[in-house]
Amino acid sequence: MAALFKSVEEMGAILRGRLKPGRVTYRPKPATAGEIKELRHRLSLTQAALARIVGTEPAAVQSWEQGNRNISGSATKIIRLLEKRPELKDELMAV
């Protein structure tokens, strides 16, 4: 129980800026609708193929490109990876 109280106290100190968190999570800048569509066209991918690469449904990719739905963090990371390393397209398709 003492460990729980200590954890809550540390959380309060972090929230007040008195203590830095022990673990920092990287959150990439979300990909925009235009970036997703441009990347897909540059790599000659259908919406279904991009959906397969990022592990979602083609309807989600369509919604991202129309700006109707926000892209998840993990999908954004894959999009950013493909922007930097387009040669990974075929390898990611096979996973």
Backbone as XML, in Angstrom:
<?xml version="1.0"?>
<chain id="A" units="angstrom">
  <residue number="1" name="MET">
    <atom name="N" x="0.816" y="-1.186" z="0.000"/>
    <atom name="CA" x="0.000" y="0.000" z="0.000"/>
    <atom name="C" x="0.866" y="1.259" z="0.000"/>
  </residue>
  <residue number="2" name="ALA">
    <atom name="N" x="1.993" y="1.195" z="0.677"/>
    <atom name="CA" x="2.897" y="2.350" z="0.732"/>
    <atom name="C" x="3.425" y="2.680" z="-0.665"/>
  </residue>
  <residue number="3" name="ALA">
    <atom name="N" x="3.665" y="1.651" z="-1.473"/>
    <atom name="CA" x="4.160" y="1.878" z="-2.833"/>
    <atom name="C" x="3.109" y="2.606" z="-3.671"/>
  </residue>
  <residue number="4" name="LEU">
    <atom name="N" x="1.847" y="2.300" z="-3.452"/>
    <atom name="CA" x="0.769" y="2.964" z="-4.177"/>
    <atom name="C" x="0.724" y="4.447" z="-3.824"/>
  </residue>
  <residue number="5" name="PHE">
    <atom name="N" x="0.827" y="4.761" z="-2.522"/>
    <atom name="CA" x="0.822" y="6.162" z="-2.107"/>
    <atom name="C" x="2.026" y="6.912" z="-2.679"/>
  </residue>
  <residue number="6" name="LYS">
    <atom name="N" x="3.173" y="6.256" z="-2.680"/>
    <atom name="CA" x="4.384" y="6.879" z="-3.235"/>
    <atom name="C" x="4.196" y="7.156" z="-4.728"/>
  </residue>
  <residue number="7" name="SER">
    <atom name="N" x="3.582" y="6.227" z="-5.426"/>
    <atom name="CA" x="3.334" y="6.388" z="-6.850"/>
    <atom name="C" x="2.395" y="7.559" z="-7.113"/>
  </residue>
  <residue number="8" name="VAL">
    <atom name="N" x="1.350" y="7.695" z="-6.309"/>
    <atom name="CA" x="0.397" y="8.797" z="-6.462"/>
    <atom name="C" x="1.094" y="10.126" z="-6.182"/>
  </residue>
  <residue number="9" name="GLU">
    <atom name="N" x="1.954" y="10.169" z="-5.158"/>
    <atom name="CA" x="2.702" y="11.392" z="-4.853"/>
    <atom name="C" x="3.618" y="11.766" z="-6.013"/>
  </residue>
  <residue number="10" name="GLU">
    <atom name="N" x="4.286" y="10.775" z="-6.606"/>
    <atom name="CA" x="5.160" y="11.040" z="-7.751"/>
    <atom name="C" x="4.353" y="11.557" z="-8.937"/>
  </residue>
  <residue number="11" name="MET">
    <atom name="N" x="3.185" y="10.994" z="-9.161"/>
    <atom name="CA" x="2.338" y="11.443" z="-10.254"/>
    <atom name="C" x="1.959" y="12.916" z="-10.055"/>
  </residue>
  <residue number="12" name="GLY">
    <atom name="N" x="1.603" y="13.293" z="-8.836"/>
    <atom name="CA" x="1.273" y="14.682" z="-8.544"/>
    <atom name="C" x="2.456" y="15.607" z="-8.792"/>
  </residue>
  <residue number="13" name="ALA">
    <atom name="N" x="3.648" y="15.175" z="-8.397"/>
    <atom name="CA" x="4.853" y="15.985" z="-8.618"/>
    <atom name="C" x="5.137" y="16.139" z="-10.110"/>
  </residue>
  <residue number="14" name="ILE">
    <atom name="N" x="4.903" y="15.104" z="-10.885"/>
    <atom name="CA" x="5.101" y="15.171" z="-12.339"/>
    <atom name="C" x="4.098" y="16.145" z="-12.952"/>
  </residue>
  <residue number="15" name="LEU">
    <atom name="N" x="2.843" y="16.035" z="-12.539"/>
    <atom name="CA" x="1.805" y="16.911" z="-13.077"/>
    <atom name="C" x="2.049" y="18.378" z="-12.724"/>
  </residue>
  <residue number="16" name="ARG">
    <atom name="N" x="2.649" y="18.634" z="-11.565"/>
    <atom name="CA" x="2.960" y="20.007" z="-11.159"/>
    <atom name="C" x="4.303" y="20.489" z="-11.703"/>
  </residue>
  <residue number="17" name="GLY">
    <atom name="N" x="5.011" y="19.617" z="-12.433"/>
    <atom name="CA" x="6.280" y="20.010" z="-13.033"/>
    <atom name="C" x="7.464" y="19.976" z="-12.083"/>
  </residue>
  <residue number="18" name="ARG">
    <atom name="N" x="7.313" y="19.369" z="-10.946"/>
    <atom name="CA" x="8.399" y="19.285" z="-9.962"/>
    <atom name="C" x="9.294" y="18.072" z="-10.181"/>
  </residue>
  <residue number="19" name="LEU">
    <atom name="N" x="8.824" y="17.133" z="-10.963"/>
    <atom name="CA" x="9.556" y="15.895" z="-11.212"/>
    <atom name="C" x="9.354" y="15.501" z="-12.662"/>
  </residue>
  <residue number="20" name="LYS">
    <atom name="N" x="10.418" y="14.992" z="-13.294"/>
    <atom name="CA" x="10.306" y="14.529" z="-14.679"/>
    <atom name="C" x="9.851" y="13.074" z="-14.675"/>
  </residue>
  <residue number="21" name="PRO">
    <atom name="N" x="9.015" y="12.700" z="-15.642"/>
    <atom name="CA" x="8.582" y="11.299" z="-15.703"/>
    <atom name="C" x="9.760" y="10.384" z="-16.014"/>
  </residue>
  <residue number="22" name="GLY">
    <atom name="N" x="9.709" y="9.202" z="-15.479"/>
    <atom name="CA" x="10.782" y="8.236" z="-15.700"/>
    <atom name="C" x="10.744" y="7.639" z="-17.098"/>
  </residue>
  <residue number="23" name="ARG">
    <atom name="N" x="9.598" y="7.667" z="-17.710"/>
    <atom name="CA" x="9.424" y="7.109" z="-19.038"/>
    <atom name="C" x="8.745" y="8.149" z="-19.915"/>
  </residue>
  <residue number="24" name="VAL">
    <atom name="N" x="9.283" y="8.388" z="-21.070"/>
    <atom name="CA" x="8.692" y="9.353" z="-21.990"/>
    <atom name="C" x="8.266" y="8.602" z="-23.242"/>
  </residue>
  <residue number="25" name="THR">
    <atom name="N" x="7.061" y="8.860" z="-23.689"/>
    <atom name="CA" x="6.522" y="8.183" z="-24.866"/>
    <atom name="C" x="6.633" y="9.090" z="-26.077"/>
  </residue>
  <residue number="26" name="TYR">
    <atom name="N" x="7.089" y="8.544" z="-27.192"/>
    <atom name="CA" x="7.170" y="9.295" z="-28.434"/>
    <atom name="C" x="5.834" y="9.225" z="-29.143"/>
  </residue>
  <residue number="27" name="ARG">
    <atom name="N" x="5.280" y="10.372" z="-29.437"/>
    <atom name="CA" x="4.038" y="10.434" z="-30.206"/>
    <atom name="C" x="4.336" y="11.216" z="-31.482"/>
  </residue>
  <residue number="28" name="PRO">
    <atom name="N" x="4.311" y="10.533" z="-32.616"/>
    <atom name="CA" x="4.607" y="11.237" z="-33.864"/>
    <atom name="C" x="3.515" y="12.233" z="-34.221"/>
  </residue>
  <residue number="29" name="LYS">
    <atom name="N" x="3.910" y="13.262" z="-34.972"/>
    <atom name="CA" x="2.923" y="14.222" z="-35.470"/>
    <atom name="C" x="1.960" y="13.442" z="-36.364"/>
  </residue>
  <residue number="30" name="PRO">
    <atom name="N" x="0.648" y="13.520" z="-36.096"/>
    <atom name="CA" x="-0.300" y="12.748" z="-36.901"/>
    <atom name="C" x="-0.190" y="13.076" z="-38.391"/>
  </residue>
  <residue number="31" name="ALA">
    <atom name="N" x="-0.274" y="12.062" z="-39.197"/>
    <atom name="CA" x="-0.243" y="12.248" z="-40.650"/>
    <atom name="C" x="-1.533" y="12.928" z="-41.084"/>
  </residue>
  <residue number="32" name="THR">
    <atom name="N" x="-1.413" y="13.858" z="-42.001"/>
    <atom name="CA" x="-2.600" y="14.552" z="-42.510"/>
    <atom name="C" x="-3.234" y="13.751" z="-43.640"/>
  </residue>
  <residue number="33" name="ALA">
    <atom name="N" x="-4.453" y="14.124" z="-43.980"/>
    <atom name="CA" x="-5.161" y="13.468" z="-45.081"/>
    <atom name="C" x="-4.342" y="13.567" z="-46.370"/>
  </residue>
  <residue number="34" name="GLY">
    <atom name="N" x="-3.795" y="14.740" z="-46.636"/>
    <atom name="CA" x="-2.998" y="14.943" z="-47.849"/>
    <atom name="C" x="-1.730" y="14.118" z="-47.860"/>
  </residue>
  <residue number="35" name="GLU">
    <atom name="N" x="-1.061" y="14.005" z="-46.699"/>
    <atom name="CA" x="0.167" y="13.207" z="-46.618"/>
    <atom name="C" x="-0.115" y="11.738" z="-46.896"/>
  </residue>
  <residue number="36" name="ILE">
    <atom name="N" x="-1.209" y="11.243" z="-46.354"/>
    <atom name="CA" x="-1.552" y="9.831" z="-46.543"/>
    <atom name="C" x="-1.839" y="9.557" z="-48.015"/>
  </residue>
  <residue number="37" name="LYS">
    <atom name="N" x="-2.652" y="10.404" z="-48.609"/>
    <atom name="CA" x="-3.016" y="10.214" z="-50.012"/>
    <atom name="C" x="-1.793" y="10.340" z="-50.917"/>
  </residue>
  <residue number="38" name="GLU">
    <atom name="N" x="-0.951" y="11.350" z="-50.662"/>
    <atom name="CA" x="0.255" y="11.561" z="-51.485"/>
    <atom name="C" x="1.200" y="10.371" z="-51.377"/>
  </residue>
  <residue number="39" name="LEU">
    <atom name="N" x="1.413" y="9.872" z="-50.163"/>
    <atom name="CA" x="2.294" y="8.718" z="-49.971"/>
    <atom name="C" x="1.743" y="7.493" z="-50.694"/>
  </residue>
  <residue number="40" name="ARG">
    <atom name="N" x="0.440" y="7.282" z="-50.559"/>
    <atom name="CA" x="-0.186" y="6.125" z="-51.205"/>
    <atom name="C" x="-0.007" y="6.187" z="-52.720"/>
  </residue>
  <residue number="41" name="HIS">
    <atom name="N" x="-0.193" y="7.351" z="-53.301"/>
    <atom name="CA" x="-0.027" y="7.500" z="-54.751"/>
    <atom name="C" x="1.439" y="7.348" z="-55.155"/>
  </residue>
  <residue number="42" name="ARG">
    <atom name="N" x="2.339" y="7.940" z="-54.362"/>
    <atom name="CA" x="3.773" y="7.852" z="-54.685"/>
    <atom name="C" x="4.257" y="6.402" z="-54.663"/>
  </residue>
  <residue number="43" name="LEU">
    <atom name="N" x="3.704" y="5.592" z="-53.755"/>
    <atom name="CA" x="4.116" y="4.191" z="-53.644"/>
    <atom name="C" x="3.236" y="3.250" z="-54.460"/>
  </residue>
  <residue number="44" name="SER">
    <atom name="N" x="2.322" y="3.821" z="-55.240"/>
    <atom name="CA" x="1.397" y="3.035" z="-56.073"/>
    <atom name="C" x="0.627" y="2.002" z="-55.253"/>
  </residue>
  <residue number="45" name="LEU">
    <atom name="N" x="0.063" y="2.455" z="-54.133"/>
    <atom name="CA" x="-0.712" y="1.583" z="-53.261"/>
    <atom name="C" x="-2.191" y="1.921" z="-53.370"/>
  </residue>
  <residue number="46" name="THR">
    <atom name="N" x="-3.021" y="0.895" z="-53.365"/>
    <atom name="CA" x="-4.457" y="1.117" z="-53.258"/>
    <atom name="C" x="-4.774" y="1.393" z="-51.784"/>
  </residue>
  <residue number="47" name="GLN">
    <atom name="N" x="-5.977" y="1.845" z="-51.528"/>
    <atom name="CA" x="-6.378" y="2.033" z="-50.133"/>
    <atom name="C" x="-6.353" y="0.695" z="-49.398"/>
  </residue>
  <residue number="48" name="ALA">
    <atom name="N" x="-6.744" y="-0.357" z="-50.078"/>
    <atom name="CA" x="-6.741" y="-1.693" z="-49.460"/>
    <atom name="C" x="-5.320" y="-2.139" z="-49.126"/>
  </residue>
  <residue number="49" name="ALA">
    <atom name="N" x="-4.369" y="-1.850" z="-50.015"/>
    <atom name="CA" x="-2.979" y="-2.248" z="-49.771"/>
    <atom name="C" x="-2.398" y="-1.474" z="-48.590"/>
  </residue>
  <residue number="50" name="LEU">
    <atom name="N" x="-2.657" y="-0.171" z="-48.523"/>
    <atom name="CA" x="-2.157" y="0.606" z="-47.388"/>
    <atom name="C" x="-2.809" y="0.133" z="-46.094"/>
  </residue>
  <residue number="51" name="ALA">
    <atom name="N" x="-4.093" y="-0.185" z="-46.166"/>
    <atom name="CA" x="-4.791" y="-0.699" z="-44.990"/>
    <atom name="C" x="-4.138" y="-1.989" z="-44.501"/>
  </residue>
  <residue number="52" name="ARG">
    <atom name="N" x="-3.764" y="-2.844" z="-45.422"/>
    <atom name="CA" x="-3.103" y="-4.101" z="-45.044"/>
    <atom name="C" x="-1.769" y="-3.820" z="-44.355"/>
  </residue>
  <residue number="53" name="ILE">
    <atom name="N" x="-1.012" y="-2.867" z="-44.883"/>
    <atom name="CA" x="0.297" y="-2.528" z="-44.309"/>
    <atom name="C" x="0.144" y="-2.019" z="-42.879"/>
  </residue>
  <residue number="54" name="VAL">
    <atom name="N" x="-0.812" y="-1.123" z="-42.637"/>
    <atom name="CA" x="-0.949" y="-0.534" z="-41.301"/>
    <atom name="C" x="-1.857" y="-1.340" z="-40.375"/>
  </residue>
  <residue number="55" name="GLY">
    <atom name="N" x="-2.500" y="-2.377" z="-40.901"/>
    <atom name="CA" x="-3.314" y="-3.261" z="-40.059"/>
    <atom name="C" x="-4.692" y="-2.720" z="-39.742"/>
  </residue>
  <residue number="56" name="THR">
    <atom name="N" x="-5.347" y="-2.168" z="-40.758"/>
    <atom name="CA" x="-6.688" y="-1.638" z="-40.555"/>
    <atom name="C" x="-7.555" y="-1.981" z="-41.763"/>
  </residue>
  <residue number="57" name="GLU">
    <atom name="N" x="-8.749" y="-1.456" z="-41.795"/>
    <atom name="CA" x="-9.677" y="-1.709" z="-42.890"/>
    <atom name="C" x="-9.534" y="-0.636" z="-43.967"/>
  </residue>
  <residue number="58" name="PRO">
    <atom name="N" x="-9.793" y="-0.971" z="-45.229"/>
    <atom name="CA" x="-9.735" y="0.035" z="-46.294"/>
    <atom name="C" x="-10.643" y="1.239" z="-46.033"/>
  </residue>
  <residue number="59" name="ALA">
    <atom name="N" x="-11.775" y="1.018" z="-45.384"/>
    <atom name="CA" x="-12.686" y="2.130" z="-45.070"/>
    <atom name="C" x="-12.021" y="3.143" z="-44.141"/>
  </residue>
  <residue number="60" name="ALA">
    <atom name="N" x="-11.127" y="2.677" z="-43.268"/>
    <atom name="CA" x="-10.408" y="3.593" z="-42.373"/>
    <atom name="C" x="-9.467" y="4.480" z="-43.180"/>
  </residue>
  <residue number="61" name="VAL">
    <atom name="N" x="-8.755" y="3.895" z="-44.139"/>
    <atom name="CA" x="-7.847" y="4.677" z="-44.983"/>
    <atom name="C" x="-8.651" y="5.709" z="-45.768"/>
  </residue>
  <residue number="62" name="GLN">
    <atom name="N" x="-9.783" y="5.306" z="-46.289"/>
    <atom name="CA" x="-10.640" y="6.238" z="-47.019"/>
    <atom name="C" x="-11.073" y="7.396" z="-46.111"/>
  </residue>
  <residue number="63" name="SER">
    <atom name="N" x="-11.447" y="7.080" z="-44.879"/>
    <atom name="CA" x="-11.856" y="8.113" z="-43.927"/>
    <atom name="C" x="-10.703" y="9.050" z="-43.569"/>
  </residue>
  <residue number="64" name="TRP">
    <atom name="N" x="-9.481" y="8.491" z="-43.444"/>
    <atom name="CA" x="-8.303" y="9.331" z="-43.164"/>
    <atom name="C" x="-8.086" y="10.321" z="-44.306"/>
  </residue>
  <residue number="65" name="GLU">
    <atom name="N" x="-8.163" y="9.801" z="-45.525"/>
    <atom name="CA" x="-7.894" y="10.640" z="-46.699"/>
    <atom name="C" x="-8.963" y="11.718" z="-46.890"/>
  </residue>
  <residue number="66" name="GLN">
    <atom name="N" x="-10.161" y="11.452" z="-46.436"/>
    <atom name="CA" x="-11.243" y="12.434" z="-46.539"/>
    <atom name="C" x="-11.258" y="13.390" z="-45.348"/>
  </residue>
  <residue number="67" name="GLY">
    <atom name="N" x="-10.413" y="13.089" z="-44.354"/>
    <atom name="CA" x="-10.361" y="13.928" z="-43.161"/>
    <atom name="C" x="-11.507" y="13.693" z="-42.196"/>
  </residue>
  <residue number="68" name="ASN">
    <atom name="N" x="-12.210" y="12.578" z="-42.359"/>
    <atom name="CA" x="-13.356" y="12.263" z="-41.503"/>
    <atom name="C" x="-12.971" y="11.521" z="-40.231"/>
  </residue>
  <residue number="69" name="ARG">
    <atom name="N" x="-11.762" y="10.991" z="-40.204"/>
    <atom name="CA" x="-11.339" y="10.158" z="-39.079"/>
    <atom name="C" x="-9.874" y="10.440" z="-38.809"/>
  </residue>
  <residue number="70" name="ASN">
    <atom name="N" x="-9.496" y="10.485" z="-37.535"/>
    <atom name="CA" x="-8.100" y="10.697" z="-37.174"/>
    <atom name="C" x="-7.334" y="9.390" z="-37.259"/>
  </residue>
  <residue number="71" name="ILE">
    <atom name="N" x="-6.107" y="9.481" z="-37.722"/>
    <atom name="CA" x="-5.247" y="8.309" z="-37.832"/>
    <atom name="C" x="-4.647" y="7.997" z="-36.465"/>
  </residue>
  <residue number="72" name="SER">
    <atom name="N" x="-4.511" y="6.724" z="-36.151"/>
    <atom name="CA" x="-3.956" y="6.324" z="-34.862"/>
    <atom name="C" x="-2.454" y="6.565" z="-34.818"/>
  </residue>
  <residue number="73" name="GLY">
    <atom name="N" x="-1.913" y="6.541" z="-33.612"/>
    <atom name="CA" x="-0.475" y="6.737" z="-33.431"/>
    <atom name="C" x="0.352" y="5.652" z="-34.096"/>
  </residue>
  <residue number="74" name="SER">
    <atom name="N" x="-0.069" y="4.402" z="-33.956"/>
    <atom name="CA" x="0.705" y="3.312" z="-34.543"/>
    <atom name="C" x="0.658" y="3.355" z="-36.068"/>
  </residue>
  <residue number="75" name="ALA">
    <atom name="N" x="-0.489" y="3.705" z="-36.629"/>
    <atom name="CA" x="-0.587" y="3.817" z="-38.087"/>
    <atom name="C" x="0.266" y="4.983" z="-38.579"/>
  </residue>
  <residue number="76" name="THR">
    <atom name="N" x="0.283" y="6.081" z="-37.817"/>
    <atom name="CA" x="1.116" y="7.218" z="-38.188"/>
    <atom name="C" x="2.587" y="6.823" z="-38.188"/>
  </residue>
  <residue number="77" name="LYS">
    <atom name="N" x="3.003" y="6.040" z="-37.213"/>
    <atom name="CA" x="4.405" y="5.610" z="-37.179"/>
    <atom name="C" x="4.756" y="4.816" z="-38.432"/>
  </residue>
  <residue number="78" name="ILE">
    <atom name="N" x="3.863" y="3.962" z="-38.880"/>
    <atom name="CA" x="4.119" y="3.176" z="-40.091"/>
    <atom name="C" x="4.152" y="4.099" z="-41.310"/>
  </residue>
  <residue number="79" name="ILE">
    <atom name="N" x="3.253" y="5.072" z="-41.364"/>
    <atom name="CA" x="3.240" y="6.043" z="-42.471"/>
    <atom name="C" x="4.564" y="6.800" z="-42.498"/>
  </residue>
  <residue number="80" name="ARG">
    <atom name="N" x="5.011" y="7.281" z="-41.329"/>
    <atom name="CA" x="6.284" y="8.019" z="-41.255"/>
    <atom name="C" x="7.463" y="7.138" z="-41.675"/>
  </residue>
  <residue number="81" name="LEU">
    <atom name="N" x="7.424" y="5.868" z="-41.296"/>
    <atom name="CA" x="8.477" y="4.937" z="-41.694"/>
    <atom name="C" x="8.491" y="4.761" z="-43.208"/>
  </residue>
  <residue number="82" name="LEU">
    <atom name="N" x="7.326" y="4.616" z="-43.812"/>
    <atom name="CA" x="7.243" y="4.469" z="-45.263"/>
    <atom name="C" x="7.702" y="5.730" z="-45.996"/>
  </residue>
  <residue number="83" name="GLU">
    <atom name="N" x="7.455" y="6.897" z="-45.404"/>
    <atom name="CA" x="7.930" y="8.143" z="-46.019"/>
    <atom name="C" x="9.454" y="8.159" z="-46.100"/>
  </residue>
  <residue number="84" name="LYS">
    <atom name="N" x="10.099" y="7.665" z="-45.045"/>
    <atom name="CA" x="11.565" y="7.671" z="-44.996"/>
    <atom name="C" x="12.187" y="6.475" z="-45.692"/>
  </residue>
  <residue number="85" name="ARG">
    <atom name="N" x="11.484" y="5.347" z="-45.676"/>
    <atom name="CA" x="12.034" y="4.112" z="-46.233"/>
    <atom name="C" x="11.011" y="3.422" z="-47.140"/>
  </residue>
  <residue number="86" name="PRO">
    <atom name="N" x="10.690" y="4.020" z="-48.292"/>
    <atom name="CA" x="9.668" y="3.449" z="-49.176"/>
    <atom name="C" x="9.993" y="2.040" z="-49.652"/>
  </residue>
  <residue number="87" name="GLU">
    <atom name="N" x="11.268" y="1.684" z="-49.607"/>
    <atom name="CA" x="11.653" y="0.333" z="-50.044"/>
    <atom name="C" x="11.114" y="-0.751" z="-49.114"/>
  </residue>
  <residue number="88" name="LEU">
    <atom name="N" x="10.599" y="-0.387" z="-47.939"/>
    <atom name="CA" x="10.041" y="-1.355" z="-47.012"/>
    <atom name="C" x="8.607" y="-1.760" z="-47.343"/>
  </residue>
  <residue number="89" name="LYS">
    <atom name="N" x="8.018" y="-1.113" z="-48.353"/>
    <atom name="CA" x="6.629" y="-1.353" z="-48.727"/>
    <atom name="C" x="6.332" y="-2.845" z="-48.905"/>
  </residue>
  <residue number="90" name="ASP">
    <atom name="N" x="7.114" y="-3.524" z="-49.717"/>
    <atom name="CA" x="6.843" y="-4.936" z="-49.992"/>
    <atom name="C" x="7.022" y="-5.807" z="-48.756"/>
  </residue>
  <residue number="91" name="GLU">
    <atom name="N" x="8.021" y="-5.480" z="-47.962"/>
    <atom name="CA" x="8.258" y="-6.259" z="-46.735"/>
    <atom name="C" x="7.102" y="-6.075" z="-45.752"/>
  </residue>
  <residue number="92" name="LEU">
    <atom name="N" x="6.605" y="-4.859" z="-45.619"/>
    <atom name="CA" x="5.482" y="-4.602" z="-44.722"/>
    <atom name="C" x="4.190" y="-5.236" z="-45.243"/>
  </residue>
  <residue number="93" name="MET">
    <atom name="N" x="4.043" y="-5.338" z="-46.546"/>
    <atom name="CA" x="2.863" y="-5.997" z="-47.124"/>
    <atom name="C" x="2.828" y="-7.475" z="-46.737"/>
  </residue>
  <residue number="94" name="ALA">
    <atom name="N" x="4.003" y="-8.069" z="-46.609"/>
    <atom name="CA" x="4.090" y="-9.506" z="-46.357"/>
    <atom name="C" x="3.878" y="-9.868" z="-44.882"/>
  </residue>
  <residue number="95" name="VAL">
    <atom name="N" x="3.920" y="-8.883" z="-44.004"/>
    <atom name="CA" x="3.814" y="-9.169" z="-42.565"/>
    <atom name="C" x="2.383" y="-9.397" z="-42.177"/>
  </residue>
</chain>
